[in-house]
Amino acid sequence: MSTNHSYQVKVNWEEGRKGIMESSVLNSKIEVATPPEFAKGVPGIWSPEHLFVASVNSCLMTTFLAIAEYSKLDFNHFECNATGILDKIEGKFMVSEITLQVKLEIEDPLQEDRALRIIEKSEKACLISNSIKTNIKLESEIVVNELNFKS
């Protein structure tokens, strides 16, 4: 696999503080706007701040899926809630911290520690987290559901 990839995204302003984001290689468009916390912000529409936090969250998931598959980790359910904190630091706004709250369901209780290590490895390997200066906090919960487990 080549290490040099390119991703193009175009934004077209529509009206007020809203625009449409798209890519020629993707099927769907996303309406984007200034978040309602700012002057003339628009509620109910994806903002750059939401997309920033979402990029970290979705990168963790896709990295986890790849590492779990490679590691042959069996799991039933993965979910992650992400919360980004917007601060003003040295006169500039920035997302200073993102907390990732992972919940992973497995069946084999003997795999609990291994599952936790794979989640931690995934966060460390996430290319988006590695590309930003935002502090990333990881909180993991492993739920063992032994109902279908066959030892």
N, C-alpha and C positions, 0 to 999 in steps of 0.2 A: 504494500500500500504506500502510495506517495505521501510525503509529509507536508506537501504544499497544496492546500485546498483553498477555494475561493467561494464566498457566499455573497450573492448580491440581493439587496432588498431595496425597494423603491417606496417612497412615501409621496403621495399627492395630497396637497391641502385641498379641503372641500369647502369649509366655511368656519367662521369663528375660530375655535381652538381644536377643530377636528380634521382628521385626514384619513386616508386609506393606505394601508401598508400591504405590499404584495411582493412576490418574487416570480420571475418568469418560469421557474422550475417547480412551483408549488401550485396546488389546486385551489386553495382558499385565500381570501383576502381578510385582513383584520382592520376593523375600525379602531383608530387610536385617537387619544385626546389628552389634553392637560388634565391631571387629576383634580377632583373637586376641592382639594385642600388648598389649591393655588387660585389666584384671581382668574375669573372667567373659566375655571375648570368645569369639566362636564362629568357628572356622575354616571355610572353604569357603563362606561366604555373603558377598554384596556388603555392603560397609560404606559409611558416609558418605564415608570417605576415598577408597575406590575410585570411588565415584560422582562425587566432586569431580574427580578426575584424569580420569575418563572423560568428564565434561562438557567439559573443555578439549580433550581429544583428539578427541571426536566433532564438536565445533564447528569445529576446524581442518579436519577432513575435509569437512564439509558446506560450509564457506566456500570451501575449495579447489575443490570440485566446481563450485560456482556461478561462481567467477572463471575457472576453466579453461574452462568451457563458454562463458562470455561472451567470453573471449580466444581461443576456438577452438584451444586447446592439445590436441593428440592425445597420449594416453598409454594404456598397456596395463595398468598396475598401480599402485595407490597403497596404501601401508600406513604406519601410524605407531605406533610403540611409545612409550608415555608412562610416565615414572617420576616420582612425586611424593615429595618429601622432607618428612617431618613433623619439626618442630623445636619446642622450647620456647623461646619468645622473650619476654623480659620477664615470665616467669611464666605465659605462656599458650601452649597448643599451637596451632600453625598449620602449614599446608602452605606452607613458605617458598619452595619451588622446584619447578617441573615442567619436566622435560626432554622435549621432543618430538623423536623420531628418525624423520624421514620418509624413506621410500624410494620413489622414483618411477621407473617404467620408461617410457621413451619409445623411439621408433624412429629419429627424425631427429636425428642428432648436431648439426645446426645449431641445434636448439631447446634445447640443454642450459642455456645461460645464461638464456634466457627462462623455462624451466620453473622454475629456481631462483628467479628474481624473482617468479614467480606464487606459489610456496610462501611466500616471505617476505611478500608482500602479503597472502596469506590469513591468516597469523598475526597481522599488524598489524590486520586487519579483523575478527578473531574477536570476536564480542560477549561471549562468556564470558571470554576473556582480558582484554578491556577492562573487565570488571565486577569483577575481583578484584585484590587487592594482591600476590598470589603472583608471584614472579619467574619469567618464562617463558623457557626457553632452547630455541632451535631448532637442530637439527642435521639437515642434508639431504644425501641421497645420490641422485644421478641416475644411473640405470643405462641405458645406451644399448644397445638390442637391435636391430641393423640387419638381422636376418634377413628381416623382411617389408617393409623400407623400400623404397619406390620413389621415386627422386628425379625 
